[in-house]
Amino acid sequence: MASTAAVPRESRPPFKQRFKAWWEGVELDDVASAERNKQTPGQKDTVRRAKIDKKPAFEWETPRIKVLQTIWGPGCAVPGDKDFCLWLAKPCGLDPTMTVAELGAGLGGFTRALHQEFGLWITGFEQDSELARAAMEYSVMAGLGKKAPISVFDPEMLELKESAYDCIFSRDIFYGVKDKNRLLQTVEKALKPRGQLLFTDFVRTGSTSEMRPTYMAWQPGEPVAADPWTVQKYQTACAERRLDLRVSEDLTKLVRTNVIKCLADLLDKSEILKSDPRMAEPLTQHVALWTRRVAAIDSGDIGFFRFHAFKTGVDKMLSDW
């Protein structure tokens, strides 16, 4: 029986070229040739392209916005549909009397879902201005412009009214914040006594004394300056404040399974994606982003956790008396 040798990873065409060939229905050689030609002024791109003759229904609904929702679902910029979001928030015991904030609101799907499910007032904050604008437009279209607004913010400079919130959610924000201690302090001060902080984030699970290839490939490819803490470091930081960290739950397998399923489902959505050729570039970039993340997860470099903390009623020093 003849043996079949695996193709060395180094000899495979770049991911972008392979994805583009699948997207446009052409041979890999044509894509590679076209990219070489594009680097030479005056030469014509030989890859077959569809004419871009469609405009989005709204100027703010960019190809990237459409790509994110095609992958993750309506109102979603990250893995986790409405059911996942409600499950995530379940430990907080939300009710209509609560005032809530969400950091990292993305396209506002989680923000609007919480209002619609519990009738509470909630404010969303998103650091990506393109996502923040679209999120607010979607809230306005849903008649929730005042009850579930989303605005752009800088997590490094965030200021919140003290003792104003019963609960603050944060979705995948801390790992990209340089001064995590300052953000934690801002959030703690903004919570009412016995208020709750529930956040999800990428955490460092591998050795912090070495920079493995998968980690080095993941870190610079993030849209933010990624510098994740370990679970222990979050536990220590909360203990130094009026934050009683009750839960540090590993959701890595759950999230990874969801990511793989959603990316695999893209094959069934090819006609939707091909309907607007402008979606090709953001789709390629986003798939590559999550490919790097999954590789770093599989190598044990990073994980994905949910943390749940309660604000204690008195300062730490007084509680030690």
C-alpha positions as CSV (number, residue, x, y, z in Angstrom):
1,M,0.0,0.0,0.0
2,A,1.5,3.3,-1.1
3,S,1.9,5.9,1.6
4,T,0.7,9.4,1.3
5,A,2.9,12.1,2.7
6,A,1.3,15.0,4.4
7,V,1.9,18.4,2.8
8,P,4.3,20.4,5.0
9,R,2.5,23.4,6.6
10,E,5.3,25.6,5.3
11,S,4.5,24.7,1.7
12,R,0.8,25.5,1.9
13,P,-0.4,28.7,0.3
14,P,-1.2,31.5,2.8
15,F,-4.6,31.4,4.5
16,K,-5.7,34.5,2.7
17,Q,-5.0,33.1,-0.7
18,R,-6.7,29.8,0.1
19,F,-9.8,31.6,1.4
20,K,-9.9,34.0,-1.5
21,A,-9.8,31.1,-4.0
22,W,-12.7,29.5,-2.3
23,W,-14.6,32.8,-2.1
24,E,-14.2,33.6,-5.8
25,G,-14.4,30.1,-7.1
26,V,-11.0,30.2,-8.9
27,E,-7.7,28.3,-8.7
28,L,-5.1,29.0,-6.1
29,D,-2.6,29.7,-8.8
30,D,-4.8,32.4,-10.3
31,V,-5.1,34.1,-6.9
32,A,-1.3,34.0,-6.3
33,S,-0.6,35.3,-9.8
34,A,-3.1,38.1,-9.4
35,E,-1.6,39.2,-6.1
36,R,1.9,39.3,-7.7
37,N,0.5,41.4,-10.6
38,K,-1.2,43.8,-8.2
39,Q,2.3,44.7,-6.9
40,T,3.4,45.8,-10.4
41,P,1.9,49.1,-11.5
42,G,0.0,49.0,-14.8
43,Q,-0.7,45.3,-14.8
44,K,-4.2,44.0,-14.8
45,D,-5.7,41.9,-12.0
46,T,-6.5,38.5,-13.7
47,V,-8.8,37.2,-11.0
48,R,-12.5,37.1,-11.9
49,R,-14.4,39.6,-9.8
50,A,-18.1,40.4,-9.4
51,K,-19.1,44.0,-9.9
52,I,-19.8,46.0,-6.8
53,D,-23.2,47.4,-7.7
54,K,-25.0,47.1,-4.3
55,K,-25.0,49.6,-1.5
56,P,-25.9,48.8,2.1
57,A,-29.4,49.6,3.2
58,F,-27.8,52.1,5.7
59,E,-24.6,53.9,5.3
60,W,-23.4,52.8,8.8
61,E,-24.2,49.1,8.0
62,T,-20.8,48.4,6.6
63,P,-19.6,45.1,5.1
64,R,-17.7,44.4,8.3
65,I,-20.9,44.8,10.3
66,K,-22.8,42.5,8.0
67,V,-19.9,39.9,8.2
68,L,-19.9,39.8,12.0
69,Q,-23.7,39.2,12.2
70,T,-23.5,36.6,9.4
71,I,-21.0,34.6,11.5
72,W,-22.3,35.2,15.0
73,G,-25.9,36.1,14.6
74,P,-28.1,39.3,14.7
75,G,-26.7,41.9,17.0
76,C,-23.6,39.9,17.8
77,A,-19.9,40.8,17.1
78,V,-18.5,37.9,19.2
79,P,-19.5,34.3,19.8
80,G,-22.7,33.9,21.9
81,D,-26.3,34.3,20.7
82,K,-29.2,35.6,22.8
83,D,-29.6,32.3,24.7
84,F,-25.9,32.2,25.6
85,C,-26.1,35.9,26.8
86,L,-29.1,35.2,29.0
87,W,-27.4,32.1,30.4
88,L,-24.3,34.2,31.1
89,A,-26.2,36.8,33.0
90,K,-28.4,34.3,34.9
91,P,-26.4,34.3,38.2
92,C,-27.0,38.0,38.6
93,G,-30.7,37.7,39.3
94,L,-31.6,40.7,37.2
95,D,-35.0,42.5,37.6
96,P,-36.7,45.6,36.3
97,T,-35.6,47.8,39.3
98,M,-31.9,47.4,38.4
99,T,-29.6,49.9,36.6
100,V,-27.1,48.1,34.5
101,A,-24.1,48.8,32.3
102,E,-22.2,46.7,29.7
103,L,-18.6,47.3,28.7
104,G,-17.7,45.8,25.4
105,A,-21.3,46.0,24.0
106,G,-20.2,45.1,20.4
107,L,-23.3,45.5,18.2
108,G,-25.6,45.7,21.3
109,G,-27.3,42.3,21.0
110,F,-26.5,41.5,24.7
111,T,-27.5,45.0,25.8
112,R,-30.9,44.9,24.1
113,A,-31.5,41.2,25.1
114,L,-31.2,42.1,28.8
115,H,-33.6,45.0,28.5
116,Q,-36.1,42.9,26.5
117,E,-35.9,40.0,28.9
118,F,-35.9,41.8,32.3
119,G,-37.3,45.3,31.5
120,L,-34.3,47.0,33.1
121,W,-32.5,50.2,32.0
122,I,-29.1,49.4,30.6
123,T,-26.3,51.5,29.0
124,G,-23.8,49.9,26.7
125,F,-20.2,51.0,26.0
126,E,-18.2,49.9,23.0
127,Q,-14.6,50.9,22.3
128,D,-14.8,50.2,18.5
129,S,-16.4,53.3,17.0
130,E,-17.7,51.5,14.0
131,L,-19.5,48.9,16.1
132,A,-20.7,51.5,18.6
133,R,-22.4,53.6,15.9
134,A,-24.1,50.6,14.4
135,A,-25.1,49.3,17.8
136,M,-26.8,52.6,18.7
137,E,-28.6,52.6,15.3
138,Y,-29.9,49.1,15.9
139,S,-31.1,50.2,19.4
140,V,-32.9,53.2,17.9
141,M,-34.5,51.0,15.2
142,A,-35.8,48.7,18.0
143,G,-37.3,51.6,19.9
144,L,-34.6,51.3,22.6
145,G,-32.6,54.4,22.0
146,K,-33.1,55.6,25.5
147,K,-33.6,52.3,27.3
148,A,-30.6,50.5,25.8
149,P,-28.3,53.1,24.3
150,I,-24.7,52.3,23.2
151,S,-21.9,54.8,23.0
152,V,-18.2,54.7,22.2
153,F,-15.7,54.8,25.1
154,D,-12.0,54.4,25.9
155,P,-11.6,51.7,28.6
156,E,-8.3,53.3,29.6
157,M,-10.1,56.6,30.4
158,L,-13.5,55.4,31.5
159,E,-15.3,57.5,34.1
160,L,-18.6,56.3,35.7
161,K,-20.8,57.8,38.2
162,E,-20.1,56.4,41.7
163,S,-22.5,54.0,43.3
164,A,-24.8,54.2,40.3
165,Y,-25.1,50.6,39.1
166,D,-26.6,47.4,40.5
167,C,-24.7,45.3,38.0
168,I,-21.9,45.9,35.4
169,F,-21.1,43.4,32.7
170,S,-17.9,43.3,30.7
171,R,-17.4,41.3,27.5
172,D,-13.8,40.5,26.6
173,I,-12.4,44.0,27.5
174,F,-9.8,43.6,30.3
175,Y,-7.3,41.5,28.3
176,G,-6.7,44.5,26.0
177,V,-6.5,47.2,28.7
178,K,-3.1,48.4,29.7
179,D,-4.1,49.7,33.2
180,K,-6.4,46.9,34.3
181,N,-6.2,48.0,38.0
182,R,-7.5,51.4,37.1
183,L,-10.5,50.0,35.2
184,L,-11.3,47.6,38.1
185,Q,-11.2,50.5,40.5
186,T,-13.5,52.5,38.3
187,V,-16.0,49.7,38.0
188,E,-15.8,49.0,41.8
189,K,-16.6,52.6,42.6
190,A,-19.5,52.7,40.1
191,L,-21.2,49.7,41.8
192,K,-23.7,50.2,44.6
193,P,-23.0,48.3,47.8
194,R,-23.6,44.6,47.1
195,G,-23.6,45.5,43.4
196,Q,-22.3,42.8,41.0
197,L,-19.5,42.6,38.4
198,L,-19.7,39.8,35.9
199,F,-17.1,39.7,33.1
200,T,-15.8,37.3,30.5
201,D,-12.2,37.5,29.2
202,F,-9.2,35.8,27.7
203,V,-6.8,34.7,30.4
204,R,-3.2,33.5,30.3
205,T,-3.2,29.8,31.0
206,G,0.2,28.8,29.7
207,S,3.6,29.5,31.2
208,T,4.2,33.2,31.7
209,S,7.9,32.8,31.6
210,E,8.1,31.8,27.9
211,M,6.6,33.1,24.7
212,R,5.6,30.1,22.6
213,P,5.1,30.4,18.8
214,T,1.3,30.1,19.1
215,Y,1.1,32.9,21.7
216,M,3.4,35.1,19.7
217,A,1.3,34.6,16.6
218,W,-1.9,35.4,18.6
219,Q,-0.8,38.4,20.6
220,P,0.2,40.9,17.8
221,G,-2.8,39.8,15.7
222,E,-5.4,41.0,18.1
223,P,-7.3,44.3,17.4
224,V,-6.1,45.6,20.8
225,A,-2.7,45.4,22.6
226,A,-3.4,42.0,24.2
227,D,-1.8,41.4,27.6
228,P,-4.1,38.9,29.4
229,W,-3.8,38.3,33.1
230,T,-3.8,34.9,34.8
231,V,-6.9,33.8,36.8
232,Q,-4.8,34.1,40.0
233,K,-3.9,37.7,39.1
234,Y,-7.6,38.6,38.7
235,Q,-8.3,36.9,42.1
236,T,-5.6,38.9,43.7
237,A,-6.7,42.2,42.1
238,C,-10.3,41.7,43.3
239,A,-9.2,40.8,46.8
240,E,-7.3,44.1,47.0
241,R,-10.5,46.0,46.4
242,R,-14.1,45.8,47.6
243,L,-14.8,43.0,45.2
244,D,-15.6,39.5,46.6
245,L,-14.8,37.2,43.6
246,R,-17.2,34.3,44.0
247,V,-16.8,32.6,40.6
248,S,-13.9,32.0,38.2
249,E,-15.4,29.6,35.7
250,D,-13.6,28.1,32.7
251,L,-15.7,28.5,29.6
252,T,-12.9,27.7,27.1
253,K,-14.4,24.4,25.8
254,L,-17.8,25.9,25.5
255,V,-16.7,28.9,23.6
256,R,-14.3,27.0,21.4
257,T,-17.1,24.6,20.3
258,N,-19.3,27.5,19.5
259,V,-16.6,29.2,17.4
260,I,-15.8,26.0,15.4
261,K,-19.5,25.5,14.7
262,C,-20.1,29.1,13.6
263,L,-17.1,29.1,11.3
264,A,-18.1,25.7,9.8
265,D,-21.6,27.0,9.2
266,L,-20.1,29.7,6.9
267,L,-20.1,27.0,4.1
268,D,-23.9,27.1,4.2
269,K,-23.9,30.9,4.1
270,S,-21.6,31.3,1.1
271,E,-24.4,32.7,-1.1
272,I,-25.2,35.4,1.5
273,L,-21.6,36.3,1.8
274,K,-21.0,36.4,-2.0
275,S,-24.0,38.7,-2.5
276,D,-21.7,41.6,-1.5
277,P,-18.1,41.2,-2.7
278,R,-17.0,43.9,-0.2
279,M,-17.5,41.4,2.6
280,A,-14.6,39.3,1.4
281,E,-11.8,41.3,3.0
282,P,-13.4,41.7,6.5
283,L,-14.5,38.1,6.4
284,T,-11.0,36.9,5.6
285,Q,-9.6,39.0,8.5
286,H,-12.1,37.9,11.0
287,V,-11.7,34.2,10.2
288,A,-8.0,34.6,10.5
289,L,-8.4,36.3,13.8
290,W,-10.3,33.4,15.3
291,T,-8.1,30.9,13.7
292,R,-5.2,32.4,15.7
293,R,-7.3,32.5,18.8
294,V,-8.3,28.8,18.5
295,A,-4.6,27.8,17.8
296,A,-3.6,29.7,21.0
297,I,-6.4,28.0,23.0
298,D,-5.5,24.5,21.6
299,S,-1.8,25.0,22.5
300,G,-2.8,25.9,26.1
301,D,-1.6,29.5,25.9
302,I,-4.9,31.2,26.6
303,G,-8.3,30.3,27.9
304,F,-11.7,32.0,28.3
305,F,-13.2,32.6,31.7
306,R,-16.3,34.0,33.4
307,F,-15.8,35.9,36.6
308,H,-18.5,37.0,39.0
309,A,-17.8,39.3,41.9
310,F,-19.9,41.2,44.5
311,K,-19.0,44.6,45.9
312,T,-18.7,44.5,49.7
313,G,-20.4,47.2,51.8
314,V,-17.3,48.6,53.5
315,D,-13.7,49.4,52.6
316,K,-11.2,46.5,52.9
317,M,-9.3,48.3,55.8
318,L,-12.5,48.7,57.9
319,S,-13.5,45.1,57.3
320,D,-10.1,44.0,58.8
321,W,-10.8,45.7,62.1
